[in-house]
Structure formats: structure tokens, C-alpha cells
Amino acid sequence: MKPMIPSMGGRELGPVFNRFIEAMPDGLDVVEVGSWLGAGSYELASAMAEHGHKDSVLHLYDRFTAKGSEVRKAAGTYKYRVDGVAPGQAQPIKLKDGQDTLPIVRDFLKGIPVSVVYHKGDIRKLAYTGKLIGVLVVDSAKKERDFCRLMKTLEPRLAPGAVVFFMDFYFYKFKKNTGTECQHKYVKASGKYEHLESYENLCVEVMHYGK
Ligand SMILES: C[S@@+](CC[C@H](N)C(=O)[O-])C[C@H]1O[C@@H](n2cnc3c(N)ncnc32)[C@H](O)[C@@H]1O
């Protein structure tokens, strides 16, 4: 049975991930930056297994350490609605500040027949040595400098036609002068991204990358 993992958008986007992973050419990798408790990771891995992407690897980047408000979000006691628009209630998870969350995420994903590489550490120092990326989900690196560094590292590894989920696109767009409007600004200046779909209720923009 599917686990009801607390989610900040990943589980809600499951059917959307599924469609784009179905269309992804074989042999490309999938990358999620900011996995939290693995809600989106679970959806990505399930879609990869369902559509037979046997040669693809799912790369998950996070500090995998419970911290501050994320502890309260996991427990469902924060003003943020843990379940958002997803059908069904997430299972609250009790975490201690500083707790290693990697065993929890591994456990959620263990039954899915997909190769997963867990990159535990600071996303601001992220390095990538996987294959070309077919689907990229960016749900961390909130500040402009960190986000641009991240894109500088990952963008050369995007396959032509890759699909990129900018998970905070509309949040940043609406919060003017906070120094966090970077996703919107970045894609506009780059000229290499084309709109595919928007999920403004989740603050998400899905874009097509072309060189
Ligand atoms: C918005 S949450 C991800 C939510 C997840 N994608 C979902 O749908 O449920 C962002 C994640 O990025 C992680 N994170 C934030 N800054 C980080 C950093 N500098 N290095 C590593 N992880 C970081 C947080 O710990 C958190 O798990």
C-alpha cells in the first residue's frame, strides 16, 4: 500500500511526474534536489519503475536531517497544511531536531525496483556525476546565489528536451524584493526554458529545457 508521506508538493505532483517520466527517453537519469521525507521521491521512483526505466538512476539530494519548522510540518502541527491539495491525509511523523531522516526515506522507497542514489549533504556544494538528466525537480536552494550555482552545476547535464520542475516558482514571483524571486528571473534571462504547465496552487512551474 502506498505510504502517506508528509509532503510539501511532491506527492500532489505524483500524476504529473508520472506523465513526464512516461514520456522520458530511456537511459536518462532523474534528479530531485530537496527530497525532505521522500514524498516526491516516492512518486518519481514509482513512475520510473512503472514505465520500465531500468537503466535510469534516481538521484536524491538533501541534508536528510530534521530541522526547525520541518519537524513541525512532519508532525502536522505547523500552520502549513501538510497535505495541501493531495487526496488523503498524510501520516504525521514525529521527528527530533537534528534527527537523521535518511533511514526513513530509504524505508519508504525500499520496495520500489529502481536504482536510487542518496546524496546526503549541503545542496550548496552539490556535485553531479550521473548521466544526462531527463527530469529535474528543484525544491531547494532558495536564495539567488545558491540557486544560480545549482543551475550552473546541473544545467550542462540536462538532456535536450529535459523537463524541469521549479517547485517554488510562483512563491518567489509573488514575494518581491525578498531576494528569492530568482527562479522566475533566471529562466527569463536564460531564454532556454519554455513553459509547459503551471500549478500555481503549489507554486510550481514545469518547463521544457532546450539548448
Ligand atoms: C521544500 S523541502 C522539500 C520538499 C519535498 N520535495 C516534498 O515535496 O515533500 C526542502 C528540503 O531541502 C532541504 N534543504 C534546504 N537547504 C538545504 C541545504 N543547504 N542542503 C541540503 N538540504 C537542504 C531541507 O532539509 C528540505 O528537506
The ligand as an SDF file (V2000), in Angstrom:
LIG
                    3D

 27 29  0  0  0  0  0  0  0  0999 V2000
   10.7240   22.2480    0.4350 C   0  0  0  0  0  0  0  0  0  0  0  0
   11.5590   20.9300    1.1930 S   0  0  0  0  0  0  0  0  0  0  0  0
   11.4020   19.6250    0.0070 C   0  0  0  0  0  0  0  0  0  0  0  0
   10.0200   19.0580   -0.0430 C   0  0  0  0  0  0  0  0  0  0  0  0
    9.8640   17.7950   -0.8680 C   0  0  0  0  0  0  0  0  0  0  0  0
   10.3430   17.9710   -2.2320 N   0  0  0  0  0  0  0  0  0  0  0  0
    8.3930   17.3980   -0.8910 C   0  0  0  0  0  0  0  0  0  0  0  0
    7.7490   17.5370   -1.9310 O   0  0  0  0  0  0  0  0  0  0  0  0
    7.8930   16.9510    0.1380 O   0  0  0  0  0  0  0  0  0  0  0  0
   13.2310   21.4130    1.0080 C   0  0  0  0  0  0  0  0  0  0  0  0
   14.2580   20.4070    1.5020 C   0  0  0  0  0  0  0  0  0  0  0  0
   15.5440   20.9480    1.2350 O   0  0  0  0  0  0  0  0  0  0  0  0
   16.4170   20.6670    2.3240 C   0  0  0  0  0  0  0  0  0  0  0  0
   17.4690   21.6900    2.3480 N   0  0  0  0  0  0  0  0  0  0  0  0
   17.3300   23.0330    2.4900 C   0  0  0  0  0  0  0  0  0  0  0  0
   18.5250   23.6380    2.4220 N   0  0  0  0  0  0  0  0  0  0  0  0
   19.4430   22.6570    2.2360 C   0  0  0  0  0  0  0  0  0  0  0  0
   20.8380   22.6510    2.0880 C   0  0  0  0  0  0  0  0  0  0  0  0
   21.5540   23.7800    2.0920 N   0  0  0  0  0  0  0  0  0  0  0  0
   21.4480   21.4800    1.9040 N   0  0  0  0  0  0  0  0  0  0  0  0
   20.7460   20.3130    1.9000 C   0  0  0  0  0  0  0  0  0  0  0  0
   19.4020   20.2470    2.0220 N   0  0  0  0  0  0  0  0  0  0  0  0
   18.7710   21.4140    2.1990 C   0  0  0  0  0  0  0  0  0  0  0  0
   15.5210   20.7220    3.5450 C   0  0  0  0  0  0  0  0  0  0  0  0
   16.0810   19.9760    4.5950 O   0  0  0  0  0  0  0  0  0  0  0  0
   14.2240   20.1100    3.0000 C   0  0  0  0  0  0  0  0  0  0  0  0
   14.2440   18.7150    3.2240 O   0  0  0  0  0  0  0  0  0  0  0  0
  1  2  1  0
  2  3  1  0
  2 10  1  0
  3  4  1  0
  4  5  1  0
  5  6  1  0
  5  7  1  0
  7  8  2  0
  7  9  1  0
 10 11  1  0
 11 12  1  0
 11 26  1  0
 12 13  1  0
 13 14  1  0
 13 24  1  0
 14 15  1  0
 14 23  1  0
 15 16  2  0
 16 17  1  0
 17 18  1  0
 17 23  2  0
 18 19  1  0
 18 20  2  0
 20 21  1  0
 21 22  2  0
 22 23  1  0
 24 25  1  0
 24 26  1  0
 26 27  1  0
M  CHG  2   2   1   9  -1
M  END
$$$$
